[in-house]
Amino acid sequence: MSYNRLIDVVSQYEPKDDIDWILGRITNSKRVIIFGTGRSGDIADAFAKFLRNIGIDQTFGPNDVPYVFGPCDLLIAISGSGSTQYTLEVARVAKEGGSFIISLTSDSNSPLALISNKIILIPGARKWKDSDYFINNLLGTPTAPLTPLGTLFELRALLFLLSLVSYIRGEELTESYRKLIAIIKEFEPPSEYYEKLYEILPKASAYAKQKTTVLGEGLSGIVGRFFSTRLRHLSKGNTERLVNFWLDKGSVAVRRDDLVLIISGSASEFFATLAEKARTKGAKVATVTSFQDSKLAKVSDLTLVIPGRQIFKLKGLRSSYFPQDPKYSAFELRTLFFLESFIHYVAEKENISETDIKMMHSDFT
C-alpha cells in the first residue's frame, strides 16, 4: 500500500535537536513572518496559525505578509528548491529591511539559502533542470513516482514545523517528530477507499466540464488546499482536470456530476447543510470524517472514515480549530497522507508521469 510506503519514505528523515537558537529568534522578534507559495504556502499558513495559537501573537502567514520589513522582524521562508521566484522576492525585500531570515530548503546552494542568515536543510525536493526535464519529456517516464516534484520536502517540512511547535511547548524535537509519524502510521486506509473515491472522481479531458470542489476549514482546509493543488496537476497531453478549493474562488457553483469533497473530522452541521445543497443540484458528495453516524455522513454519496478527530466542547469554539498540541491533529495528518497516496494511485491508474505533472505546474511562482 502506497500509504505505508509514503510514511516509510518520509520518516527516513529526522530533525536534529540542535536548534535552541530558533527559540530565541521566534520569541524575541517583534514580528514572525512565515512565507511560501503553493503547497509550501499551505505549510507556512499552518505553522503561522499554530504559533498564534500557542501565544506568539505577532505571527503573520503568507496571506498577510507586511509591506515593510524591519531589523526586528524574523522571516521564515519555505521553498524546497530555494528558487521559487515569489518567495525569493519576499526574502530579498526582508533582507534589504534588515530582517533575520531562516530558510527551510533542500538546496544549501540555492538563491534563497545564499541570502538567508540560517538554513534548516530538509532533504526531499528535486529541482528540475531544463536538460533533465526535456530528456524525460522525450524518453517518457512510466508514471509519477510516490513523491512527485516537491512532495517529499513538503511533507517532511510540515512534520518538522509541527514538531517545532511541540519543541516550543517544551517537548523534545526528534521524539515529537517520531510521535507524529507513529500517529499517522497507526491508521491504514482500506484499499476500497482508493477505488471508491476514484470511481466518482471527475476525470481529466480535453473539454472538461465536471469538476472537483474541495471543502474544509481549519487544518482540514489546509489539507484540502494541499490536495487540490496536486490533483489539479494530474493530467496529461492536452487534457485538463478542473479542481477548485471552495475559498480560493469568488464564486464556485456546482453542477450535475461534479464532485464535492468535504474534509471535516468533526462532521460539522455547516458542511452537512452544504452537502445537502450540492446534492439537490445533482453533484456527488464524498466526505472524509471521523464520525460515520453523523448527519454529514448520511447525506453523502461516499463516506471515508479516518479516525483521530476529537471534539472539544468549549463555549465560543468553532468546529474548525488548531489545537495547541499538534498530536491532536491525527485526523488531519492521516487524511493528508491518505490523499497524497491517492494522488499516486490516480497517477498509476491513468499512466500520468512526473513530466506530465510538471507541465501543469504553475509558471508564476
Stockholm file with secondary structure:
# STOCKHOLM 1.0

chainA/1-365         MSYNRLIDVVSQYEPKDDIDWILGRITNSKRVIIFGTGRSGDIADAFAKFLRNIGIDQTFGPNDVPYVFGPCDLLIAISGSGSTQYTLEVARVAKEGGSFIISLTSDSNSPLALISNKIILIPGARKWKDSDYFINNLLGTPTAPLTPLGTLFELRALLFLLSLVSYIRGEELTESYRKLIAIIKEFEPPSEYYEKLYEILPKASAYAKQKTTVLGEGLSGIVGRFFSTRLRHLSKGNTERLVNFWLDKGSVAVRRDDLVLIISGSASEFFATLAEKARTKGAKVATVTSFQDSKLAKVSDLTLVIPGRQIFKLKGLRSSYFPQDPKYSAFELRTLFFLESFIHYVAEKENISETDIKMMHSDFT
#=GR chainA/1-365 SS CHHHHHHHHHTTCCCCSCCHHHHHHHHHSSEEEEECSTHHHHHHHHHHHHHHHTTCCSEECTTSCCSSCCTTEEEEEECSSSCCHHHHHHHHHHHHTTCEEEEEESCTTSHHHHTCSEEEECTTCCCCCHHHHHHHHHHCCSSCCSSCTTHHHHHHHHHHHHHHHHHHTTCCHHHHHHHHHHHHHTCCCCHHHHHHHHHHSCCCBTTCCCEEEEECCHHHHHHHHHHHHHHHHCCCTTCBCEEEETTSSSCCCCCTTCEEEEECTTCCHHHHHHHHHHHHTTCEEEEEESCTTSHHHHTCSEEEECCCCCCCCCTTCCSSCCCSSGGGGHHHHHHHHHHHHHHHHHHHHTTCCHHHHHHTSCSCC
#=GC SS_cons         CHHHHHHHHHTTCCCCSCCHHHHHHHHHSSEEEEECSTHHHHHHHHHHHHHHHTTCCSEECTTSCCSSCCTTEEEEEECSSSCCHHHHHHHHHHHHTTCEEEEEESCTTSHHHHTCSEEEECTTCCCCCHHHHHHHHHHCCSSCCSSCTTHHHHHHHHHHHHHHHHHHTTCCHHHHHHHHHHHHHTCCCCHHHHHHHHHHSCCCBTTCCCEEEEECCHHHHHHHHHHHHHHHHCCCTTCBCEEEETTSSSCCCCCTTCEEEEECTTCCHHHHHHHHHHHHTTCEEEEEESCTTSHHHHTCSEEEECCCCCCCCCTTCCSSCCCSSGGGGHHHHHHHHHHHHHHHHHHHHTTCCHHHHHHTSCSCC
//
